[in-house]
Amino acid sequence: MSYFKYHLFFCLNQRENGKDCCAQHGANELFEYAKIRCKELGLSGEGKVRINKAGCLDRCAHGPAMVVYPEAIWYTAVDKSDIDEIINEHFIKGCAVDRLRIE
């Protein structure tokens, strides 16, 4: 069994050359919000959810990009309500959020 039930890797890549990247789409703010909300809801820690920073996940066109393991489900999020939906549906109820998935 994995140490965490869900492990979310959140791209925070900032490109120096000005090309499109997740950081330009508010990834840092959404990452911090996801960490805070999971802690507030008691979802953080062993056997629960871990939110981690990641470098470039090579999905810049969909940014901010993130991936949840162990299922390897890719998501994008536009605002905090999208993060809330991922937390509520995926982490709490165990159901992927199809409208936010990156294929």
N, CA, C and O atoms as CSV, one atom per row, in Angstrom:
chain,resi,resn,atom,element,x,y,z
A,1,MET,N,N,0.841,-1.190,0.000
A,1,MET,CA,C,0.000,0.000,0.000
A,1,MET,C,C,0.879,1.244,0.000
A,1,MET,O,O,1.938,1.273,0.627
A,2,SER,N,N,0.427,2.259,-0.705
A,2,SER,CA,C,1.138,3.525,-0.790
A,2,SER,C,C,1.052,4.262,0.551
A,2,SER,O,O,0.096,4.091,1.307
A,3,TYR,N,N,2.051,5.068,0.825
A,3,TYR,CA,C,2.061,5.869,2.059
A,3,TYR,C,C,0.898,6.860,2.078
A,3,TYR,O,O,0.316,7.121,3.131
A,4,PHE,N,N,0.563,7.414,0.901
A,4,PHE,CA,C,-0.567,8.331,0.777
A,4,PHE,C,C,-1.645,7.675,-0.081
A,4,PHE,O,O,-1.341,6.938,-1.020
A,5,LYS,N,N,-2.901,7.948,0.247
A,5,LYS,CA,C,-3.995,7.441,-0.581
A,5,LYS,C,C,-3.983,8.149,-1.933
A,5,LYS,O,O,-4.147,7.515,-2.975
A,6,TYR,N,N,-3.789,9.467,-1.909
A,6,TYR,CA,C,-3.699,10.269,-3.127
A,6,TYR,C,C,-2.473,11.163,-3.037
A,6,TYR,O,O,-2.163,11.721,-1.985
A,7,HIS,N,N,-1.795,11.284,-4.151
A,7,HIS,CA,C,-0.605,12.138,-4.232
A,7,HIS,C,C,-0.790,13.042,-5.438
A,7,HIS,O,O,-0.770,12.575,-6.577
A,8,LEU,N,N,-0.973,14.354,-5.189
A,8,LEU,CA,C,-1.184,15.309,-6.264
A,8,LEU,C,C,0.109,16.074,-6.526
A,8,LEU,O,O,0.665,16.706,-5.628
A,9,PHE,N,N,0.570,16.008,-7.755
A,9,PHE,CA,C,1.750,16.766,-8.178
A,9,PHE,C,C,1.257,17.950,-8.998
A,9,PHE,O,O,0.578,17.780,-10.012
A,10,PHE,N,N,1.605,19.143,-8.549
A,10,PHE,CA,C,1.088,20.389,-9.104
A,10,PHE,C,C,2.226,21.131,-9.792
A,10,PHE,O,O,3.184,21.540,-9.137
A,11,CYS,N,N,2.129,21.308,-11.110
A,11,CYS,CA,C,3.178,22.001,-11.858
A,11,CYS,C,C,3.216,23.468,-11.468
A,11,CYS,O,O,2.205,24.168,-11.532
A,12,LEU,N,N,4.395,23.927,-11.062
A,12,LEU,CA,C,4.609,25.335,-10.735
A,12,LEU,C,C,5.700,25.934,-11.617
A,12,LEU,O,O,6.303,26.950,-11.270
A,13,ASN,N,N,5.944,25.305,-12.739
A,13,ASN,CA,C,7.043,25.719,-13.613
A,13,ASN,C,C,6.886,27.153,-14.108
A,13,ASN,O,O,5.810,27.573,-14.536
A,14,GLN,N,N,7.990,27.889,-14.036
A,14,GLN,CA,C,8.069,29.253,-14.572
A,14,GLN,C,C,9.140,29.265,-15.646
A,14,GLN,O,O,10.317,29.056,-15.350
A,15,ARG,N,N,8.753,29.502,-16.876
A,15,ARG,CA,C,9.715,29.511,-17.973
A,15,ARG,C,C,10.366,30.884,-18.089
A,15,ARG,O,O,9.695,31.915,-18.037
A,16,GLU,N,N,11.670,30.873,-18.243
A,16,GLU,CA,C,12.445,32.108,-18.356
A,16,GLU,C,C,12.255,32.792,-19.698
A,16,GLU,O,O,12.373,34.014,-19.785
A,17,ASN,N,N,11.966,32.039,-20.737
A,17,ASN,CA,C,11.914,32.581,-22.090
A,17,ASN,C,C,10.575,33.227,-22.444
A,17,ASN,O,O,10.379,33.655,-23.581
A,18,GLY,N,N,9.656,33.302,-21.486
A,18,GLY,CA,C,8.364,33.919,-21.734
A,18,GLY,C,C,7.328,33.017,-22.377
A,18,GLY,O,O,6.187,33.435,-22.578
A,19,LYS,N,N,7.706,31.780,-22.707
A,19,LYS,CA,C,6.740,30.837,-23.279
A,19,LYS,C,C,5.700,30.460,-22.234
A,19,LYS,O,O,5.927,30.574,-21.029
A,20,ASP,N,N,4.565,30.013,-22.725
A,20,ASP,CA,C,3.457,29.641,-21.854
A,20,ASP,C,C,3.894,28.620,-20.803
A,20,ASP,O,O,4.623,27.674,-21.102
A,21,CYS,N,N,3.437,28.830,-19.569
A,21,CYS,CA,C,3.762,27.900,-18.481
A,21,CYS,C,C,2.669,27.978,-17.416
A,21,CYS,O,O,1.870,28.914,-17.391
A,22,CYS,N,N,2.653,26.989,-16.550
A,22,CYS,CA,C,1.615,26.915,-15.519
A,22,CYS,C,C,1.662,28.102,-14.560
A,22,CYS,O,O,0.617,28.568,-14.106
A,23,ALA,N,N,2.847,28.591,-14.250
A,23,ALA,CA,C,2.970,29.729,-13.338
A,23,ALA,C,C,2.250,30.967,-13.885
A,23,ALA,O,O,1.727,31.765,-13.108
A,24,GLN,N,N,2.219,31.133,-15.186
A,24,GLN,CA,C,1.533,32.270,-15.799
A,24,GLN,C,C,0.017,32.167,-15.666
A,24,GLN,O,O,-0.694,33.147,-15.885
A,25,HIS,N,N,-0.471,31.003,-15.313
A,25,HIS,CA,C,-1.915,30.776,-15.198
A,25,HIS,C,C,-2.371,30.635,-13.743
A,25,HIS,O,O,-3.415,30.041,-13.475
A,26,GLY,N,N,-1.595,31.176,-12.809
A,26,GLY,CA,C,-1.997,31.186,-11.408
A,26,GLY,C,C,-1.747,29.904,-10.649
A,26,GLY,O,O,-2.392,29.660,-9.630
A,27,ALA,N,N,-0.825,29.075,-11.119
A,27,ALA,CA,C,-0.576,27.783,-10.481
A,27,ALA,C,C,-0.125,27.914,-9.030
A,27,ALA,O,O,-0.544,27.124,-8.184
A,28,ASN,N,N,0.715,28.890,-8.731
A,28,ASN,CA,C,1.216,29.023,-7.355
A,28,ASN,C,C,0.090,29.298,-6.366
A,28,ASN,O,O,0.045,28.689,-5.297
A,29,GLU,N,N,-0.812,30.200,-6.706
A,29,GLU,CA,C,-1.937,30.518,-5.832
A,29,GLU,C,C,-2.847,29.307,-5.639
A,29,GLU,O,O,-3.296,29.036,-4.525
A,30,LEU,N,N,-3.118,28.581,-6.721
A,30,LEU,CA,C,-3.988,27.412,-6.623
A,30,LEU,C,C,-3.328,26.281,-5.843
A,30,LEU,O,O,-4.005,25.560,-5.109
A,31,PHE,N,N,-2.024,26.118,-5.991
A,31,PHE,CA,C,-1.281,25.122,-5.218
A,31,PHE,C,C,-1.401,25.414,-3.719
A,31,PHE,O,O,-1.731,24.528,-2.930
A,32,GLU,N,N,-1.131,26.662,-3.336
A,32,GLU,CA,C,-1.219,27.043,-1.916
A,32,GLU,C,C,-2.635,26.837,-1.387
A,32,GLU,O,O,-2.822,26.357,-0.268
A,33,TYR,N,N,-3.612,27.194,-2.180
A,33,TYR,CA,C,-5.006,27.003,-1.773
A,33,TYR,C,C,-5.314,25.524,-1.566
A,33,TYR,O,O,-5.956,25.164,-0.580
A,34,ALA,N,N,-4.869,24.663,-2.476
A,34,ALA,CA,C,-5.119,23.223,-2.353
A,34,ALA,C,C,-4.503,22.673,-1.073
A,34,ALA,O,O,-5.133,21.874,-0.379
A,35,LYS,N,N,-3.286,23.088,-0.754
A,35,LYS,CA,C,-2.624,22.623,0.481
A,35,LYS,C,C,-3.404,23.062,1.718
A,35,LYS,O,O,-3.645,22.265,2.625
A,36,ILE,N,N,-3.792,24.332,1.745
A,36,ILE,CA,C,-4.531,24.863,2.893
A,36,ILE,C,C,-5.870,24.155,3.059
A,36,ILE,O,O,-6.226,23.759,4.169
A,37,ARG,N,N,-6.621,23.991,1.963
A,37,ARG,CA,C,-7.939,23.349,2.045
A,37,ARG,C,C,-7.837,21.905,2.514
A,37,ARG,O,O,-8.642,21.458,3.331
A,38,CYS,N,N,-6.855,21.175,2.005
A,38,CYS,CA,C,-6.694,19.778,2.447
A,38,CYS,C,C,-6.380,19.708,3.930
A,38,CYS,O,O,-6.883,18.831,4.632
A,39,LYS,N,N,-5.549,20.628,4.413
A,39,LYS,CA,C,-5.244,20.659,5.853
A,39,LYS,C,C,-6.489,21.026,6.655
A,39,LYS,O,O,-6.781,20.393,7.669
A,40,GLU,N,N,-7.225,22.046,6.207
A,40,GLU,CA,C,-8.442,22.466,6.906
A,40,GLU,C,C,-9.463,21.337,6.994
A,40,GLU,O,O,-10.177,21.217,7.989
A,41,LEU,N,N,-9.532,20.521,5.965
A,41,LEU,CA,C,-10.506,19.425,5.918
A,41,LEU,C,C,-9.999,18.140,6.561
A,41,LEU,O,O,-10.701,17.129,6.562
A,42,GLY,N,N,-8.780,18.170,7.111
A,42,GLY,CA,C,-8.215,16.987,7.752
A,42,GLY,C,C,-7.819,15.895,6.773
A,42,GLY,O,O,-7.794,14.715,7.122
A,43,LEU,N,N,-7.508,16.299,5.540
A,43,LEU,CA,C,-7.169,15.323,4.509
A,43,LEU,C,C,-5.675,15.103,4.344
A,43,LEU,O,O,-5.269,14.222,3.585
A,44,SER,N,N,-4.853,15.869,5.026
A,44,SER,CA,C,-3.399,15.771,4.865
A,44,SER,C,C,-2.803,14.751,5.820
A,44,SER,O,O,-3.288,14.567,6.937
A,45,GLY,N,N,-1.744,14.090,5.368
A,45,GLY,CA,C,-1.009,13.189,6.243
A,45,GLY,C,C,-1.007,11.753,5.764
A,45,GLY,O,O,-1.580,11.419,4.727
A,46,GLU,N,N,-0.355,10.924,6.535
A,46,GLU,CA,C,-0.200,9.510,6.203
A,46,GLU,C,C,-1.554,8.858,5.942
A,46,GLU,O,O,-2.495,9.011,6.721
A,47,GLY,N,N,-1.631,8.129,4.833
A,47,GLY,CA,C,-2.855,7.433,4.468
A,47,GLY,C,C,-3.913,8.336,3.859
A,47,GLY,O,O,-5.021,7.890,3.561
A,48,LYS,N,N,-3.574,9.605,3.674
A,48,LYS,CA,C,-4.554,10.562,3.159
A,48,LYS,C,C,-4.026,11.200,1.877
A,48,LYS,O,O,-3.674,10.494,0.931
A,49,VAL,N,N,-3.968,12.531,1.841
A,49,VAL,CA,C,-3.601,13.271,0.634
A,49,VAL,C,C,-2.288,14.010,0.840
A,49,VAL,O,O,-2.044,14.568,1.910
A,50,ARG,N,N,-1.454,14.012,-0.170
A,50,ARG,CA,C,-0.219,14.799,-0.184
A,50,ARG,C,C,-0.249,15.674,-1.428
A,50,ARG,O,O,-0.455,15.182,-2.538
A,51,ILE,N,N,-0.042,16.981,-1.239
A,51,ILE,CA,C,0.027,17.936,-2.342
A,51,ILE,C,C,1.491,18.341,-2.481
A,51,ILE,O,O,2.081,18.864,-1.535
A,52,ASN,N,N,2.082,18.105,-3.652
A,52,ASN,CA,C,3.496,18.408,-3.874
A,52,ASN,C,C,3.704,19.346,-5.046
A,52,ASN,O,O,2.963,19.319,-6.028
A,53,LYS,N,N,4.732,20.181,-4.921
A,53,LYS,CA,C,5.189,21.003,-6.038
A,53,LYS,C,C,5.856,20.087,-7.050
A,53,LYS,O,O,6.491,19.093,-6.699
A,54,ALA,N,N,5.697,20.446,-8.301
A,54,ALA,CA,C,6.396,19.718,-9.367
A,54,ALA,C,C,6.981,20.744,-10.327
A,54,ALA,O,O,6.478,21.860,-10.457
A,55,GLY,N,N,8.043,20.343,-10.986
A,55,GLY,CA,C,8.569,21.142,-12.081
A,55,GLY,C,C,7.670,20.924,-13.282
A,55,GLY,O,O,6.523,20.500,-13.140
A,56,CYS,N,N,8.180,21.207,-14.438
A,56,CYS,CA,C,7.387,21.106,-15.652
A,56,CYS,C,C,6.871,19.678,-15.853
A,56,CYS,O,O,7.634,18.713,-15.829
A,57,LEU,N,N,5.569,19.575,-16.048
A,57,LEU,CA,C,4.933,18.287,-16.336
A,57,LEU,C,C,4.676,18.135,-17.833
A,57,LEU,O,O,4.066,17.161,-18.272
A,58,ASP,N,N,5.149,19.109,-18.610
A,58,ASP,CA,C,5.073,19.085,-20.071
A,58,ASP,C,C,3.644,19.084,-20.595
A,58,ASP,O,O,3.357,18.504,-21.642
A,59,ARG,N,N,2.754,19.737,-19.861
A,59,ARG,CA,C,1.350,19.880,-20.299
A,59,ARG,C,C,0.963,21.367,-20.260
A,59,ARG,O,O,-0.162,21.715,-19.901
A,60,CYS,N,N,1.897,22.223,-20.628
A,60,CYS,CA,C,1.769,23.681,-20.497
A,60,CYS,C,C,0.508,24.248,-21.155
A,60,CYS,O,O,-0.092,25.188,-20.636
A,61,ALA,N,N,0.114,23.692,-22.272
A,61,ALA,CA,C,-1.052,24.204,-22.996
A,61,ALA,C,C,-2.332,24.065,-22.183
A,61,ALA,O,O,-3.328,24.723,-22.482
A,62,HIS,N,N,-2.316,23.220,-21.163
A,62,HIS,CA,C,-3.499,22.979,-20.336
A,62,HIS,C,C,-3.389,23.627,-18.964
A,62,HIS,O,O,-4.272,23.439,-18.127
A,63,GLY,N,N,-2.338,24.376,-18.717
A,63,GLY,CA,C,-2.015,24.880,-17.390
A,63,GLY,C,C,-3.102,25.683,-16.725
A,63,GLY,O,O,-3.962,26.267,-17.385
A,64,PRO,N,N,-3.053,25.705,-15.408
A,64,PRO,CA,C,-2.180,24.928,-14.543
A,64,PRO,C,C,-2.488,23.427,-14.652
A,64,PRO,O,O,-3.646,23.008,-14.666
A,65,ALA,N,N,-1.440,22.657,-14.726
A,65,ALA,CA,C,-1.575,21.203,-14.868
A,65,ALA,C,C,-1.185,20.503,-13.577
A,65,ALA,O,O,-0.280,20.933,-12.862
A,66,MET,N,N,-1.885,19.419,-13.299
A,66,MET,CA,C,-1.581,18.606,-12.120
A,66,MET,C,C,-1.949,17.164,-12.424
A,66,MET,O,O,-2.747,16.889,-13.320
A,67,VAL,N,N,-1.356,16.243,-11.664
A,67,VAL,CA,C,-1.656,14.838,-11.849
A,67,VAL,C,C,-1.822,14.184,-10.482
A,67,VAL,O,O,-1.050,14.439,-9.558
A,68,VAL,N,N,-2.844,13.337,-10.369
A,68,VAL,CA,C,-3.140,12.637,-9.121
A,68,VAL,C,C,-2.768,11.165,-9.283
A,68,VAL,O,O,-3.216,10.488,-10.209
A,69,TYR,N,N,-1.951,10.699,-8.373
A,69,TYR,CA,C,-1.597,9.281,-8.314
A,69,TYR,C,C,-2.229,8.674,-7.082
A,69,TYR,O,O,-2.385,9.373,-6.080
A,70,PRO,N,N,-2.601,7.397,-7.110
A,70,PRO,CA,C,-2.072,6.365,-7.973
A,70,PRO,C,C,-2.793,6.210,-9.308
A,70,PRO,O,O,-2.341,5.434,-10.150
A,71,GLU,N,N,-3.900,6.924,-9.531
A,71,GLU,CA,C,-4.668,6.706,-10.758
A,71,GLU,C,C,-4.059,7.345,-12.002
A,71,GLU,O,O,-4.459,7.011,-13.117
A,72,ALA,N,N,-3.119,8.241,-11.839
A,72,ALA,CA,C,-2.518,8.980,-12.959
A,72,ALA,C,C,-3.581,9.758,-13.728
A,72,ALA,O,O,-3.627,9.713,-14.957
A,73,ILE,N,N,-4.433,10.472,-12.993
A,73,ILE,CA,C,-5.463,11.313,-13.592
A,73,ILE,C,C,-4.928,12.740,-13.650
A,73,ILE,O,O,-4.526,13.319,-12.640
A,74,TRP,N,N,-4.936,13.284,-14.858
A,74,TRP,CA,C,-4.453,14.636,-15.108
A,74,TRP,C,C,-5.598,15.632,-15.031
A,74,TRP,O,O,-6.684,15.392,-15.560
A,75,TYR,N,N,-5.341,16.755,-14.364
A,75,TYR,CA,C,-6.337,17.813,-14.225
A,75,TYR,C,C,-5.756,19.162,-14.600
A,75,TYR,O,O,-4.542,19.365,-14.617
A,76,THR,N,N,-6.667,20.078,-14.901
A,76,THR,CA,C,-6.369,21.494,-14.966
A,76,THR,C,C,-7.381,22.186,-14.065
A,76,THR,O,O,-8.428,21.620,-13.747
A,77,ALA,N,N,-7.068,23.403,-13.656
A,77,ALA,CA,C,-7.979,24.170,-12.812
A,77,ALA,C,C,-7.841,25.642,-13.186
A,77,ALA,O,O,-6.741,26.127,-13.449
A,78,VAL,N,N,-8.965,26.341,-13.205
A,78,VAL,CA,C,-8.961,27.750,-13.533
A,78,VAL,C,C,-8.997,28.608,-12.274
A,78,VAL,O,O,-8.381,29.672,-12.218
A,79,ASP,N,N,-9.728,28.134,-11.264
A,79,ASP,CA,C,-9.883,28.934,-10.048
A,79,ASP,C,C,-10.048,28.019,-8.824
A,79,ASP,O,O,-9.990,26.794,-8.927
A,80,LYS,N,N,-10.254,28.649,-7.677
A,80,LYS,CA,C,-10.353,27.904,-6.417
A,80,LYS,C,C,-11.556,26.960,-6.391
A,80,LYS,O,O,-11.502,25.909,-5.752
A,81,SER,N,N,-12.628,27.322,-7.072
A,81,SER,CA,C,-13.799,26.427,-7.088
A,81,SER,C,C,-13.469,25.118,-7.801
A,81,SER,O,O,-14.017,24.072,-7.452
A,82,ASP,N,N,-12.577,25.163,-8.800
A,82,ASP,CA,C,-12.145,23.929,-9.459
A,82,ASP,C,C,-11.325,23.074,-8.497
A,82,ASP,O,O,-11.468,21.851,-8.479
A,83,ILE,N,N,-10.477,23.701,-7.707
A,83,ILE,CA,C,-9.690,22.969,-6.702
A,83,ILE,C,C,-10.628,22.342,-5.678
A,83,ILE,O,O,-10.453,21.185,-5.297
A,84,ASP,N,N,-11.626,23.106,-5.233
A,84,ASP,CA,C,-12.609,22.564,-4.284
A,84,ASP,C,C,-13.311,21.343,-4.869
A,84,ASP,O,O,-13.551,20.364,-4.163
A,85,GLU,N,N,-13.636,21.401,-6.148
A,85,GLU,CA,C,-14.323,20.279,-6.788
A,85,GLU,C,C,-13.428,19.039,-6.850
A,85,GLU,O,O,-13.896,17.923,-6.626
A,86,ILE,N,N,-12.157,19.230,-7.151
A,86,ILE,CA,C,-11.215,18.101,-7.168
A,86,ILE,C,C,-11.083,17.500,-5.771
A,86,ILE,O,O,-11.087,16.280,-5.611
A,87,ILE,N,N,-10.968,18.355,-4.771
A,87,ILE,CA,C,-10.848,17.866,-3.386
A,87,ILE,C,C,-12.110,17.106,-2.977
A,87,ILE,O,O,-12.027,15.993,-2.459
A,88,ASN,N,N,-13.273,17.707,-3.209
A,88,ASN,CA,C,-14.532,17.091,-2.783
A,88,ASN,C,C,-14.866,15.817,-3.550
A,88,ASN,O,O,-15.252,14.811,-2.953
A,89,GLU,N,N,-14.720,15.859,-4.847
A,89,GLU,CA,C,-15.120,14.712,-5.659
A,89,GLU,C,C,-14.059,13.613,-5.705
A,89,GLU,O,O,-14.374,12.436,-5.530
A,90,HIS,N,N,-12.809,13.996,-5.940
A,90,HIS,CA,C,-11.765,12.978,-6.103
A,90,HIS,C,C,-11.223,12.501,-4.753
A,90,HIS,O,O,-11.201,11.301,-4.482
A,91,PHE,N,N,-10.792,13.429,-3.918
A,91,PHE,CA,C,-10.147,13.035,-2.663
A,91,PHE,C,C,-11.130,12.544,-1.600
A,91,PHE,O,O,-10.811,11.625,-0.846
A,92,ILE,N,N,-12.300,13.134,-1.531
A,92,ILE,CA,C,-13.270,12.728,-0.507
A,92,ILE,C,C,-14.184,11.612,-1.014
A,92,ILE,O,O,-14.367,10.610,-0.323
A,93,LYS,N,N,-14.759,11.767,-2.207
A,93,LYS,CA,C,-15.710,10.792,-2.725
A,93,LYS,C,C,-15.088,9.713,-3.610
A,93,LYS,O,O,-15.723,8.695,-3.885
A,94,GLY,N,N,-13.845,9.932,-4.057
A,94,GLY,CA,C,-13.168,8.930,-4.874
A,94,GLY,C,C,-13.592,8.892,-6.332
A,94,GLY,O,O,-13.381,7.889,-7.015
A,95,CYS,N,N,-14.190,9.979,-6.814
A,95,CYS,CA,C,-14.661,10.040,-8.208
A,95,CYS,C,C,-13.885,11.103,-8.976
A,95,CYS,O,O,-13.752,12.236,-8.513
A,96,ALA,N,N,-13.383,10.745,-10.130
A,96,ALA,CA,C,-12.666,11.704,-10.966
A,96,ALA,C,C,-13.616,12.815,-11.417
A,96,ALA,O,O,-14.817,12.596,-11.575
A,97,VAL,N,N,-13.066,13.992,-11.617
A,97,VAL,CA,C,-13.837,15.146,-12.087
A,97,VAL,C,C,-13.614,15.255,-13.594
A,97,VAL,O,O,-12.651,15.873,-14.048
A,98,ASP,N,N,-14.503,14.656,-14.348
A,98,ASP,CA,C,-14.318,14.564,-15.798
A,98,ASP,C,C,-14.179,15.915,-16.490
A,98,ASP,O,O,-13.387,16.039,-17.425
A,99,ARG,N,N,-14.919,16.924,-16.062
A,99,ARG,CA,C,-14.870,18.206,-16.753
A,99,ARG,C,C,-13.527,18.908,-16.614
A,99,ARG,O,O,-13.220,19.797,-17.409
A,100,LEU,N,N,-12.720,18.535,-15.628
A,100,LEU,CA,C,-11.405,19.150,-15.413
A,100,LEU,C,C,-10.251,18.258,-15.880
A,100,LEU,O,O,-9.085,18.635,-15.762
A,101,ARG,N,N,-10.572,17.104,-16.398
A,101,ARG,CA,C,-9.519,16.165,-16.827
A,101,ARG,C,C,-8.815,16.631,-18.087
A,101,ARG,O,O,-9.415,17.219,-18.986
A,102,ILE,N,N,-7.530,16.350,-18.119
A,102,ILE,CA,C,-6.720,16.551,-19.317
A,102,ILE,C,C,-6.479,15.165,-19.889
A,102,ILE,O,O,-5.975,14.277,-19.201
A,103,GLU,N,N,-6.835,14.989,-21.127
A,103,GLU,CA,C,-6.621,13.670,-21.781
A,103,GLU,C,C,-5.327,13.666,-22.546
A,103,GLU,O,O,-4.975,12.658,-23.158
